[in-house]
Each structure stands twice: as structure tokens, then as C-alpha cells.
Amino acid sequence: MTVDFTIDDVKLIQGSTSSKQDILQQVVNKFLNTNAKVILEEIKPAILRQMLTFGEDFMNNILKRIPVDAVIQN
């Protein structure tokens, strides 16, 4: 199984936790939005591995519930 994805546009918004952190949050938001594609390319391999693991686990859980006799007929 192979998995891949592309994202054309990314807009990240980090919510406010306190008024003291507003300036820091603005800087972080600007950094993330300016560099979102580079950041995504860096973390994409890890995301793909997780997606692949999830897909395999999902399919295994489905297939182990189907009796072999229901799939293979003698």
C-alpha cells in the first residue's frame, strides 16, 4: 500500500491563551504561515508513515472479522 498527499494552501491560526502571549502568538502565526509549505515537507514523511500504519491497521481489523469461508469458496 502506498499513501501520498498534497496540500496547495495552508493557513494556520494559533488561538490565544492569554493577553500576555499575543505578540508571541502573532510572531509564531506569521512564521508558520510564511513557512507552512517548508514545514509540511519536513513532517510529510512522518505523516505518511502514520497514515500508512492507520490504513494497514484499519484493513487488518476489517479483514480479521470476515470469516475465510465467506471469501474463499471450495
PAZALO-138972 format. One record per atom (N, C-alpha, C): atom name; x, y, z; chain; residue in one letter; residue number from 1. Coordinates in Angstrom, 2 decimals. Example, Ala and Ser with C-alpha at 12.3 -4.5 7.8 and 13.67 -1.06 7.14 Angstrom:
MIBA  atomo        X        Y        Z  cadena  residuo  num
MIBA      N    13.19    -5.69     7.80       A        a    1
MIBA     CA    12.30    -4.50     7.80       A        a    1
MIBA      C    13.20    -3.30     7.80       A        a    1
MIBA      N    12.85    -2.25     7.08       A        s    2
MIBA     CA    13.67    -1.06     7.14       A        s    2
MIBA      C    12.90     0.03     7.87       A        s    2
% end
This chain:
MIBA  atomo        X        Y        Z  cadena  residuo  num
MIBA      N     0.86    -1.16     0.00       A        m    1
MIBA     CA     0.00     0.00     0.00       A        m    1
MIBA      C     0.91     1.23     0.00       A        m    1
MIBA      N     0.57     2.20    -0.82       A        t    2
MIBA     CA     1.30     3.47    -0.80       A        t    2
MIBA      C     0.31     4.59    -0.52       A        t    2
MIBA      N     0.79     5.60     0.13       A        v    3
MIBA     CA    -0.03     6.75     0.51       A        v    3
MIBA      C     0.74     8.01     0.14       A        v    3
MIBA      N     0.03     9.00    -0.39       A        d    4
MIBA     CA     0.64    10.29    -0.66       A        d    4
MIBA      C    -0.44    11.36    -0.58       A        d    4
MIBA      N    -0.04    12.58    -0.38       A        f    5
MIBA     CA    -0.99    13.68    -0.35       A        f    5
MIBA      C    -0.27    14.97    -0.73       A        f    5
MIBA      N    -1.04    15.93    -1.18       A        t    6
MIBA     CA    -0.52    17.27    -1.45       A        t    6
MIBA      C    -1.48    18.28    -0.86       A        t    6
MIBA      N    -0.93    19.39    -0.45       A        i    7
MIBA     CA    -1.73    20.48     0.08       A        i    7
MIBA      C    -1.29    21.74    -0.65       A        i    7
MIBA      N    -2.24    22.39    -1.31       A        d    8
MIBA     CA    -1.91    23.57    -2.09       A        d    8
MIBA      C    -1.79    24.83    -1.24       A        d    8
MIBA      N    -2.64    24.96    -0.24       A        d    9
MIBA     CA    -2.64    26.18     0.55       A        d    9
MIBA      C    -2.77    25.83     2.03       A        d    9
MIBA      N    -2.00    26.48     2.85       A        v   10
MIBA     CA    -2.03    26.21     4.28       A        v   10
MIBA      C    -2.18    27.53     5.01       A        v   10
MIBA      N    -3.13    27.59     5.94       A        k   11
MIBA     CA    -3.29    28.76     6.78       A        k   11
MIBA      C    -3.45    28.25     8.20       A        k   11
MIBA      N    -2.49    28.56     9.03       A        l   12
MIBA     CA    -2.51    28.11    10.41       A        l   12
MIBA      C    -2.85    29.29    11.31       A        l   12
MIBA      N    -3.74    29.04    12.26       A        i   13
MIBA     CA    -4.12    30.08    13.22       A        i   13
MIBA      C    -4.01    29.48    14.60       A        i   13
MIBA      N    -3.16    30.07    15.39       A        q   14
MIBA     CA    -2.97    29.59    16.75       A        q   14
MIBA      C    -3.80    30.48    17.66       A        q   14
MIBA      N    -4.67    29.88    18.46       A        g   15
MIBA     CA    -5.56    30.64    19.33       A        g   15
MIBA      C    -4.84    31.27    20.50       A        g   15
MIBA      N    -5.48    32.23    21.09       A        s   16
MIBA     CA    -4.90    32.96    22.21       A        s   16
MIBA      C    -5.18    32.23    23.52       A        s   16
MIBA      N    -4.15    32.17    24.37       A        t   17
MIBA     CA    -4.34    31.58    25.70       A        t   17
MIBA      C    -4.35    32.65    26.78       A        t   17
MIBA      N    -3.63    33.74    26.55       A        s   18
MIBA     CA    -3.66    34.87    27.47       A        s   18
MIBA      C    -3.18    36.11    26.72       A        s   18
MIBA      N    -3.55    37.27    27.22       A        s   19
MIBA     CA    -3.20    38.51    26.53       A        s   19
MIBA      C    -1.69    38.77    26.57       A        s   19
MIBA      N    -0.98    38.19    27.53       A        k   20
MIBA     CA     0.46    38.37    27.63       A        k   20
MIBA      C     1.19    37.71    26.46       A        k   20
MIBA      N     0.58    36.73    25.85       A        q   21
MIBA     CA     1.23    35.97    24.79       A        q   21
MIBA      C     0.82    36.43    23.39       A        q   21
MIBA      N     0.05    37.50    23.28       A        d   22
MIBA     CA    -0.45    37.94    21.98       A        d   22
MIBA      C     0.66    38.22    20.97       A        d   22
MIBA      N     1.70    38.93    21.38       A        i   23
MIBA     CA     2.79    39.27    20.46       A        i   23
MIBA      C     3.52    37.99    20.02       A        i   23
MIBA      N     3.81    37.12    20.95       A        l   24
MIBA     CA     4.47    35.86    20.62       A        l   24
MIBA      C     3.61    35.04    19.66       A        l   24
MIBA      N     2.31    34.98    19.90       A        q   25
MIBA     CA     1.42    34.23    19.03       A        q   25
MIBA      C     1.37    34.82    17.62       A        q   25
MIBA      N     1.40    36.13    17.53       A        q   26
MIBA     CA     1.41    36.78    16.21       A        q   26
MIBA      C     2.68    36.41    15.45       A        q   26
MIBA      N     3.81    36.40    16.16       A        v   27
MIBA     CA     5.08    36.04    15.52       A        v   27
MIBA      C     5.07    34.58    15.09       A        v   27
MIBA      N     4.58    33.70    15.96       A        v   28
MIBA     CA     4.52    32.27    15.63       A        v   28
MIBA      C     3.57    32.04    14.45       A        v   28
MIBA      N     2.40    32.70    14.46       A        n   29
MIBA     CA     1.45    32.56    13.35       A        n   29
MIBA      C     2.08    33.03    12.04       A        n   29
MIBA      N     2.77    34.16    12.08       A        k   30
MIBA     CA     3.39    34.67    10.86       A        k   30
MIBA      C     4.47    33.71    10.36       A        k   30
MIBA      N     5.29    33.20    11.28       A        f   31
MIBA     CA     6.33    32.24    10.91       A        f   31
MIBA      C     5.73    30.99    10.28       A        f   31
MIBA      N     4.71    30.41    10.95       A        l   32
MIBA     CA     4.09    29.18    10.45       A        l   32
MIBA      C     3.44    29.39     9.09       A        l   32
MIBA      N     2.74    30.51     8.93       A        n   33
MIBA     CA     2.06    30.76     7.66       A        n   33
MIBA      C     3.05    31.08     6.55       A        n   33
MIBA      N     4.14    31.75     6.87       A        t   34
MIBA     CA     5.16    32.06     5.87       A        t   34
MIBA      C     5.92    30.81     5.45       A        t   34
MIBA      N     6.13    29.90     6.37       A        n   35
MIBA     CA     6.95    28.71     6.11       A        n   35
MIBA      C     6.16    27.41     6.10       A        n   35
MIBA      N     4.85    27.48     5.96       A        a   36
MIBA     CA     3.99    26.31     6.09       A        a   36
MIBA      C     4.37    25.20     5.11       A        a   36
MIBA      N     4.64    25.56     3.87       A        k   37
MIBA     CA     4.96    24.52     2.88       A        k   37
MIBA      C     6.28    23.83     3.20       A        k   37
MIBA      N     7.27    24.59     3.65       A        v   38
MIBA     CA     8.57    24.00     4.02       A        v   38
MIBA      C     8.40    23.10     5.24       A        v   38
MIBA      N     7.65    23.57     6.22       A        i   39
MIBA     CA     7.40    22.79     7.43       A        i   39
MIBA      C     6.66    21.50     7.07       A        i   39
MIBA      N     5.65    21.61     6.22       A        l   40
MIBA     CA     4.88    20.44     5.82       A        l   40
MIBA      C     5.75    19.43     5.09       A        l   40
MIBA      N     6.61    19.88     4.22       A        e   41
MIBA     CA     7.52    18.96     3.52       A        e   41
MIBA      C     8.45    18.24     4.49       A        e   41
MIBA      N     8.85    18.91     5.56       A        e   42
MIBA     CA     9.72    18.29     6.56       A        e   42
MIBA      C     8.99    17.22     7.36       A        e   42
MIBA      N     7.72    17.46     7.68       A        i   43
MIBA     CA     6.99    16.50     8.51       A        i   43
MIBA      C     6.18    15.50     7.68       A        i   43
MIBA      N     6.13    15.70     6.36       A        k   44
MIBA     CA     5.35    14.82     5.50       A        k   44
MIBA      C     5.73    13.34     5.62       A        k   44
MIBA      N     7.00    12.97     5.65       A        p   45
MIBA     CA     7.33    11.54     5.79       A        p   45
MIBA      C     6.73    10.92     7.06       A        p   45
MIBA      N     6.76    11.65     8.16       A        a   46
MIBA     CA     6.18    11.12     9.40       A        a   46
MIBA      C     4.66    11.00     9.29       A        a   46
MIBA      N     4.03    11.99     8.65       A        i   47
MIBA     CA     2.58    11.93     8.45       A        i   47
MIBA      C     2.22    10.74     7.56       A        i   47
MIBA      N     2.99    10.53     6.49       A        l   48
MIBA     CA     2.72     9.41     5.59       A        l   48
MIBA      C     2.87     8.07     6.30       A        l   48
MIBA      N     3.89     7.95     7.15       A        r   49
MIBA     CA     4.06     6.70     7.91       A        r   49
MIBA      C     2.86     6.45     8.82       A        r   49
MIBA      N     2.37     7.51     9.47       A        q   50
MIBA     CA     1.21     7.36    10.35       A        q   50
MIBA      C    -0.04     7.00     9.56       A        q   50
MIBA      N    -0.21     7.63     8.40       A        m   51
MIBA     CA    -1.37     7.33     7.55       A        m   51
MIBA      C    -1.31     5.88     7.07       A        m   51
MIBA      N    -0.13     5.42     6.69       A        l   52
MIBA     CA     0.04     4.05     6.23       A        l   52
MIBA      C    -0.25     3.06     7.35       A        l   52
MIBA      N     0.27     3.32     8.52       A        t   53
MIBA     CA     0.02     2.46     9.68       A        t   53
MIBA      C    -1.47     2.41    10.00       A        t   53
MIBA      N    -2.12     3.58     9.98       A        f   54
MIBA     CA    -3.56     3.63    10.24       A        f   54
MIBA      C    -4.32     2.81     9.19       A        f   54
MIBA      N    -3.98     3.00     7.93       A        g   55
MIBA     CA    -4.66     2.26     6.85       A        g   55
MIBA      C    -4.48     0.77     6.97       A        g   55
MIBA      N    -3.26     0.33     7.26       A        e   56
MIBA     CA    -3.00    -1.10     7.42       A        e   56
MIBA      C    -3.75    -1.66     8.62       A        e   56
MIBA      N    -3.72    -0.95     9.75       A        d   57
MIBA     CA    -4.44    -1.41    10.94       A        d   57
MIBA      C    -5.94    -1.48    10.68       A        d   57
MIBA      N    -6.46    -0.46     9.99       A        f   58
MIBA     CA    -7.89    -0.42     9.66       A        f   58
MIBA      C    -8.28    -1.62     8.81       A        f   58
MIBA      N    -7.52    -1.87     7.76       A        m   59
MIBA     CA    -7.82    -3.00     6.87       A        m   59
MIBA      C    -7.66    -4.34     7.60       A        m   59
MIBA      N    -6.62    -4.48     8.40       A        n   60
MIBA     CA    -6.42    -5.72     9.17       A        n   60
MIBA      C    -7.58    -5.97    10.12       A        n   60
MIBA      N    -8.07    -4.91    10.78       A        n   61
MIBA     CA    -9.20    -5.06    11.71       A        n   61
MIBA      C   -10.47    -5.47    10.98       A        n   61
MIBA      N   -10.66    -4.95     9.78       A        i   62
MIBA     CA   -11.84    -5.34     9.00       A        i   62
MIBA      C   -11.70    -6.77     8.52       A        i   62
MIBA      N   -10.54    -7.09     7.94       A        l   63
MIBA     CA   -10.36    -8.42     7.35       A        l   63
MIBA      C   -10.35    -9.54     8.37       A        l   63
MIBA      N    -9.87    -9.27     9.58       A        k   64
MIBA     CA    -9.85   -10.36    10.57       A        k   64
MIBA      C   -11.25   -10.68    11.10       A        k   64
MIBA      N   -12.23    -9.85    10.82       A        r   65
MIBA     CA   -13.61   -10.11    11.25       A        r   65
MIBA      C   -14.42   -10.86    10.19       A        r   65
MIBA      N   -13.86   -10.98     8.99       A        i   66
MIBA     CA   -14.56   -11.69     7.91       A        i   66
MIBA      C   -14.07   -13.13     7.90       A        i   66
MIBA      N   -14.98   -14.08     8.03       A        p   67
MIBA     CA   -14.58   -15.49     8.00       A        p   67
MIBA      C   -13.98   -15.85     6.64       A        p   67
MIBA      N   -12.99   -16.70     6.66       A        v   68
MIBA     CA   -12.32   -17.12     5.44       A        v   68
MIBA      C   -13.32   -17.80     4.51       A        v   68
MIBA      N   -14.25   -18.56     5.07       A        d   69
MIBA     CA   -15.23   -19.24     4.24       A        d   69
MIBA      C   -16.11   -18.26     3.46       A        d   69
MIBA      N   -16.29   -17.08     3.96       A        a   70
MIBA     CA   -17.11   -16.09     3.27       A        a   70
MIBA      C   -16.38   -15.51     2.07       A        a   70
MIBA      N   -15.06   -15.60     2.06       A        v   71
MIBA     CA   -14.25   -15.04     0.98       A        v   71
MIBA      C   -13.84   -16.12    -0.02       A        v   71
MIBA      N   -13.40   -17.27     0.50       A        i   72
MIBA     CA   -12.90   -18.36    -0.34       A        i   72
MIBA      C   -13.94   -19.49    -0.33       A        i   72
MIBA      N   -14.42   -19.81    -1.50       A        q   73
MIBA     CA   -15.40   -20.90    -1.59       A        q   73
MIBA      C   -14.74   -22.14    -2.17       A        q   73
MIBA      N   -15.04   -23.26    -1.61       A        n   74
MIBA     CA   -14.45   -24.54    -2.06       A        n   74
MIBA      C   -15.11   -25.05    -3.31       A        n   74
% end
